[in-house]
């Protein structure tokens, strides 16, 4: 057995050694080069490639999917420094940044292509016109081949996790909520993901089912994908009639499955009710929550006494007042800030990602209980997510 050599010195010798150490170090510093050599470690390069702050893209192709629905193929804009698409997991979204009449706004859009396409240098996002929508109409009217677009790194947790999820995903899609499942189905078909997908796609009729040709093709070519159409307004031989009920979920699901849901808010409420007593473990349930609440006044607990009042939001940063803006209890603080030309970080716009986090220094806001995803410590110490906070009195916000 080897013995460790330990040198024990007196306290006085330690002081002498320490004194010498300083002069040695001073010598090394004097001889050092002027500029500090910056090492770029491989791990840092990988992190930057996977999580860029911004990706500068160009719209390279526009595909009309249905009336009021278009897909946009985005490719990296090397002239602005983006040379590749950050890789993503099927089900993730890009936060798209657009400037409309001086207001900088962001909106999350699911990537509808397979992650494998990102490696070839393209993302596809699909945009559906929303009535009175601030951004969707702008994109559909203005974006054309050659339009420059800034997007975030891929974000979101609406993804298959092999260690946590069951081997089969039962996906419930409503309307344009099909897009993350389209990405997942392609990822399963091309071998990027190793899972089975039972897709229950609810819409009014066959003509309202987006991407049905591609879905049918994927189902045809891959035995891990099963698509079931559920039409509420049309009786078709090879489709279910009505809504995606518990009965339909049980009819097509294996004993053990993960439940993924994406679509309008009404669908979430309906599916939550239908599946409440099915005994599905919480870890197997995923709701894609991105997007702001369309009508907060209809929510439980909404403070109706604040309706019609003009509310002032004073914005502070590092002790300085940045701006004072007028807002209303019917609009999220994030939207009010953006309308005033103030841009703060944002992603999901549904209180999940935490990117827009700010501190409520004074005043009060309404936070819908069902959308309050803050950490307990944040809630306790006055932090809020402005995308899910509606001011009810004059407030001071620290960002
Ligand atoms: S934008 Fe994600 S929490 Fe507000």
Boltz pocket constraint, residues with backbone or C-beta under 6 A from the ligand:
constraints:
  - pocket:
      binder: B
      contacts: [[A, 345], [A, 346], [A, 347], [A, 348], [A, 349], [A, 350], [A, 351], [A, 352], [A, 353], [A, 354], [A, 355], [A, 356], [A, 357], [A, 385], [A, 386], [A, 387], [A, 388]]
      max_distance: 6.0
